[in-house]
Every structure is written in structure tokens, then in C-alpha cells.
Amino acid sequence: MKTSYKNISLKILKVTGIVIASILLLLFLIPLLFPGTVASEVKKIANERLDTKLNFTKSRLSFFTHFPSLTVSLDDLSLTGSAPFSNDTLLKADQVAFGINLKRLIFDNEVKINKLYVSKALINIMVNQKGQANYNIYVAPEDRDKKPNDPNAPEEGTAIRLERIDLKDCHVKYNDRSAKILVDAKGFNYIGKGNLSEDIFDLNTDARIDNVDFYYDQTAYLRKKAVRADLITRINTHALSFILQKNELRINKLPLKFTGLFTILRDGYKINIKAASENTTVKDLLSVMPPEYSSWMDETEISGNSDLLFTFRGNYNVAKKQKPDLAFNLKIDKGAINYQNAPAPLTDFQMNLNAVLPSLDIEKLLINLDTFKFKVGEKDYFTAYLRSKGFNEMTVDASVKGALDLATVDAALGLTSIDLKGILKTNIQAKGIFSTSKKLFPKTIGGIALHNGWLKTDSYPNPIKDITFVANVLNKAGTFQDLIVAVAPASFVFEGNPMYVNATLSDFSDLAYNAKIKGELNVGRIYQVFSKKGLDVTGYAKADLSLKGKQSYATKGQYEKLDNRGTIILKNIKTTSELFPKAFFIKQGNFRFQNEKMWFERFDASYGKSDFAINGYLLNTINYFLESHGTLSGNFNMKSKLINVDEFMALKKGENTDRNIEVEYAKEDHPKMSGVVIVPKNLNVALTANADKVEYNGLVLNKLNGKVGITKNGFYLENTTFNIIDCLLGVDATYKDESPTSAHFDAHFTAKDFSVQRAYKEIPMFHDMVSVAEKAQGIISVDYKIKGDLNGNMGPIYESLEGGGKLNLRDVKIKGLKLFDGISSQTGQKGLDDPNLKGIEINSTIDNNLIHIEDFTFSVASFKPTIKGTTSFDGLLDLRMRLGLPPFGIIGFPIVITGTHEAPKIKIFSKTGQKIDPAVYDEKHNKVIREEKVSKKVDKRKR
């Protein structure tokens, strides 16, 4: 019996070993048996189903990449987005693997994809301001469109029937400019399971995000937050609809439950989502604060209850102007904050906030801050409410009351980076309508006062002290005309220097002002107090001003009624503008106010390598600061050693981080472009300019003299001259930026007696317009008007250029030009190959990338050639020549020159040329639709 058991055991082991060996052998052989099938099917599905570019370095078939699934792995995969994002990355991954249905592969020789694995990937979802998205890359198979209701229709070739989606250590970025939403999630790990081959299925999701940032309208609402998600989502593939069933999220310690519906449409979304965090604690709520507050929370006793509700309902379609309704509710009850057992904790904190934004329309905004109050200790309190409707025309009912010892509040909240002191009291009530267009202001009474104030931060050792601020506001009738604001006094002392402000403002329909400002301020150190980075200079400001008058006095020219006088002195001030990448550095600024004028008695400033010394005056300075659309007018003299235009180009790198939103978008879309110069729209300033050197796109212009101006229509040069290539260049021009990457110009250039060879080598536009100058030596003059568009690198778009003018050849010799060499060879007249051109005027016009040359005649070797025709900036030729024979050129024969400058084709006794079809340019969108090309039609012309 023992022998029998032993034999049976050995047989079982042998069979088991054979089976295991067979399985292992199959694991290695199957990938070797079907490599061609899988590789070809991967390419097939990419070509047939994806309307985009798919690239990968290599592919392999294996059981061991995601055991036990048979997977085809694509390494270093990149996938671009759908139009208009065809050149932008949608997906870039170290590896993307597709799980293959083994049964269908072996028995049917078909590739059926049922699993998707993505690792270490950038998933970059983009939606532009028109609502166009980059993820519409999948092209549905034609047979599905033809037979949508036939479940028995045969499946051929490759099919996607996903049962599992696995994302590991990915970076997911969702940038929706139409909704002004940016989500940046790093360390994104996701496992989704379900019968994804069904039309309607439940997707079970386990997601973990290490760090997620959420921005709305460039404001960060979440930064570096960890997210955990356990979700069950019902998905309808016919409608690309997601029904949120069991969806539990945790942002740091704050739990959120989502329910609702989210449907992706080709041109937008359909949304009905509810997110709630009910019966949670204030401490859980505060856990979503920025990460720098985590240590503060560890050292602070926080108690209280909170309820959070968020709803988002409706359709989103930019083309149809449909947007969903957004609503938000936050309640906090019995809140308390006690930092390290402060002497008097903050207690009885209550808040009830409801906000509704119908159709995401800011003009319909509803805010109901029904309750906002807290106590600090036994005496200090603060209470407020706000009910408002609308935005630019806002109905307001508000009240603020409080009496706080800021030192006690500071201790209770544990503001470790800031030290506050002072007694703050406020009591303001307002009710009515606020509208700047209708000159309405809520009926208001009350004021705010701060005495014995003190402010110190970790960033600077000395405090701002003796802060006093007393302001009162009164409006009995509810109009701008009835509004009175009095600030008397406002003062503080910093670094031993006092600063005082007393001001009364009334009748805001025609603002009457009476203000006195006096004091000294170390601006650089003030910036350090408030931790402003990048402003690393020791700035100084001194003011002694008395301003009294009305807005209408200046606008109506009643300057004698104004009483504005005094001085401002600035030294070493650094400031930025949202339009420019670098900071302006004011070395010295001495300003004097005299009624309507603000005199620049001395102004020395720099911007990057550029420098400016200015004197003159500005008009309308008071109105400019009082009105939202005010315009500054002025007249100046300016001197400079260097103006580097390149440094002003919008997309150049610089220390300024507070940029215009259009500029930020353009930098993202065009990282290799420099951008154009954006001209401020609120200036009307003329400068008599004198600059030693101007640098622009590699071109050096010396000795700028003339009038330079900035208006709401852009930038202009008037009677301006430069020295370039040892000649005087006259320029009258206008320039207007249209976007951060496009601009329009209109210019008139005149230049007399300059070297044609130097112009060809040193002036890019001349190089492109007069390509024959490469083989020319001598002196010429030019008088030309030209207009067109500039591209994102501030260079001309040649297809957009229009204009005309004349070129005067005083004494020019051409040697080695293939065109004349060809004519000489074809005619057998050696003297034609090196013509010497004297006293010849050539007139031409430009449009759609073509240069049309009017006929001109010259003498060479007893011959009288006459040339006219068309050439292009890209070198195409369609020229007609009449070669007048000696002695007087009365008798001659025709010659046609076609081909290109590099390879001209010479035909003698011919009038048949090649017609050149012009380029087609879309001026509205600054886009070349079609380049110029040789027409299929033969051009026959009679002379």
C-alpha cells in the first residue's frame, strides 16, 4: 500500500509539474506567438479610433507586467489633444498597458482590451475660453453608428471593453479657462472596477491623491491637500453620464459626501451635484487651510460644530450661454479657539452664510450672512450681518458692530507671525442700493476707530506704532451726492518718522476733496514688515501735500479754482505693472503739485537694462486716481542711454509675478514666444525723446530723436530719426497691440544714401524684401510705406504686409546673381552678367507675400533691359524682361524669368510665365490660411 501511495503521489507531482511547466511555458510562448497581431492592432486602433497623434518608443506583450493579465505595454507614450489643442499634450506616461482578453486572442485571433494601466503619467485636460476641450479624441466606429440597436452585430478587429482602470502615481491637471477652474493633483492613484463593457454599469472607485490644489479665478481655495475617496458611480456610456451614488471623500480630515449627476457633452456639461459635510467639527473644517497653518492647529484648542453644503445644478454650454447655478451654505455653532491657553479665548463663534450664484452670473449674486459673531473674554465682542443682491448694482443691508482689544484677539488666535495691539471700535449700518452707474450709495451712518495701534511681524524687527485711524461715513439720502467720508486723523510712526493724513471727501457725484498728507516713510522696510518678496530695495518717500478742489474743476478747465500744492520725493522705489515682466526702479523722483499739473522736476528710472531721465508734467492726476477709467495726459522730455524694447515684450521672463490674466494664458499656450509689447490704455502722453541706443530683435538703432507718444490707440513715432548702418533713417509709425502675441503697425520709412550690402546683412526686413541685394554693392536710398501685423516674437508676418514705395539706386553694381548670369548665358551676351546700375528708380508694391515691381529700364553693355513682374518673399519669380538691342534699344526681344532666386528659369522669345497665386491671410485672427504658390494656370501677357 505504501508503494501504491508513493507511486500515486509521484504521478500527481509529475502531472502538477507538467501543468505548471506548461502554464509557465505558455506564459512565455503566447507573447511570442502573437507579437505581430498585437503590435498591428495597437497601431490600427490608434489610427482608426483616435483623432490625434499617438507616439511610443516600444511595445511588448507579457504576463508579468501586471500578472496574471496578459498586457500590451507601451513605453514612453505621448498623446496630443483634439483641436484646437492638437500641439498640446493630453497624456504623457512612462508606461501605458492594456489588458488583453486571452480567450479571444487565442481562439479568435482578435485583440479585445479589457483593462487599462497607466503609471507615472501627466494627464493634462484643457478647456479654452470658448469651452472647447482637448479630450474629444475618440472616433466612434462607423458600424456602431449604423447599427446602434443591434446587439447581435458581429464585432470585428480591436474593441475596448474595460473592466478595470488603474492609475498609479500620476499628475492630473485640469485647466478650464471657460469656468476659470484649475485643479492640479499630484500623486494621483486610482483604481476603478466594474463591467465597463456594459452601456450602463457601476464603477467602484478607490482613489488617493497626495497633494491637490484647487483654484477658481486665480484664487487658491485648496493647496497641497490630501484626498481620499471611496466612490460608487453609475455610468451611462450612451450619454457619457455619471450618477454619483455612494461617494465619500475626505480632504485632510474634512469628510464630504457627494451625490448627483454629471454628464459630459461634446460642447459642455450637464451638472446636478450636491456635496455635504454634515455634523462635523470646526477643527475638521479648518484642516483644509493652507499647509503652513498645520503647526498652529497642533498648538490650538479648537471646538465647535460645522455643517457645509454645496450644490451645483444646470447646464454648461459656452456657445449657448448656458451656465449652472452654484449655491453654498456654511454653518458654525459654539465655535471656540484657544491658542496655548490664552488669557482670554475666542468663544461663542457663530456663523450662518448662504451664497447663491444663479447661472454663474456675478450680477445675480445673492449673499446672506445672517450671523457672524464672536466674543473674546468678557467684554470684547464683534457682530455683523450682510444681505446683498447683485454686484455692479447691489442691494445692501449690512451692520457691523464691535469693540476689540487687538492684543487679546492676537493672543486668543495665536497669530505667531504678527503682533497686534490697539483698541478697535466700529459701528456702521448701511441699507440701500450701491450703483456707480446710477450714482447711488446705501443710506449709511457710522464709523471705525483705532487708537494706540501697534503692528509688528516676524519679517522686520521694528514695529509700526502709534497707529491712529478715525473714519466716519454719513449718507442720509442714498445718493453719491449726499455721501460724506471724513478721515481725521490717520497717523502712525515707523522708524521714528511720523506720517499724518487728514481728509474729507464729499459729493461723490462731483467729488469734493480736502486732504493734507505729510510725513516720511522708509518704503523698503515697510515692504519687509509685510513680507513682500521681490521688492528688495531700500525705498524712501517724503510727502508734504495739500489738495483741495472738485473733480469738475479739472475736467472743465477751471484750474484757478484748484488749490493743489506740495511735493513728493521718492528714492530707490521698485514697482511693477501687470503689463510688463520686469520691475521699474525709480532711483530719484522729485514731484511738485501746482493746481492742475504734477511736475516731474527730476525723474531717473530704469527697467532692466533700459534707463530713463524725464522732466515735464502730467495733467488730471487727481481724477486719474479717483476714477476707475481715468486717463493721464502729459508732456515730457526724455533722455536715455539705452532703450531695450525686447525687455518690454509681454511673455519675456521677469521677476514680476502679478501679471495680466491674458498674459498668463498666453505664456502657458506659447512658452517659446517672447510676446509683443503691450501699451497701457490709460495714457495720453507725448515725449520729445533723445536716446543714444535702441535695441529691438537684434537690431541696433543709434541716436533716436523725435516725438514719441502713447495714446489709447497705442504707440506712435512722429518725425523720428535713427542712425543705422551709417545713415539717417526717418520713421513715422503707429503701433497697437491686439493681444499678448499679436500687434499691428503702420510705418513710413525714408533713408538716403546707405550701403546696400550693409542693409542686406544688418536689417532683417530689408534682407527679406530685397533678396537680390545679397550680390549687390553700392549706395541706394529708400522711401517706403508699409503696414501689417507682428507675430508672437514681435516679427513681421509677411503675408499680412501691404504697402509700396520706391528704391533709388545711386550707384550699384551686381555681380554673381544667378538671374543675370542666366540671362547672359542664354543670350550669349557676356556683359549682361555683371550690370552696373546708376540713377535708377524702382517702384514696387507689396501685398499677400508678393512684391510687384513696376517696369524700370537701365543700360548695360550697350543694351537697354526693361524689367517688371512679381516676386515673393519666399523667392518665387515671375519676371518679364525686354532686352533692348543696341544702338538705342528700339528693337528688342522678350525674356521670361520664372523659377526661384536660387534656380531661375530663363526663356528667350517668350511671353508665357508662371502666375503666382498670392497668400491668403486672415487679418481678424492673424492667421495664414494659405501660402503663396505657383498657379496651375499659365500667365500669358502682351507687352
Summary of the structure (lengths in Angstrom):
residues: 943
radius of gyration: 37.7
end to end distance: 119.4
largest distance: 131.2
contacts: 3003
relative contact order: 0.03
helix: 16%
strand: 58%
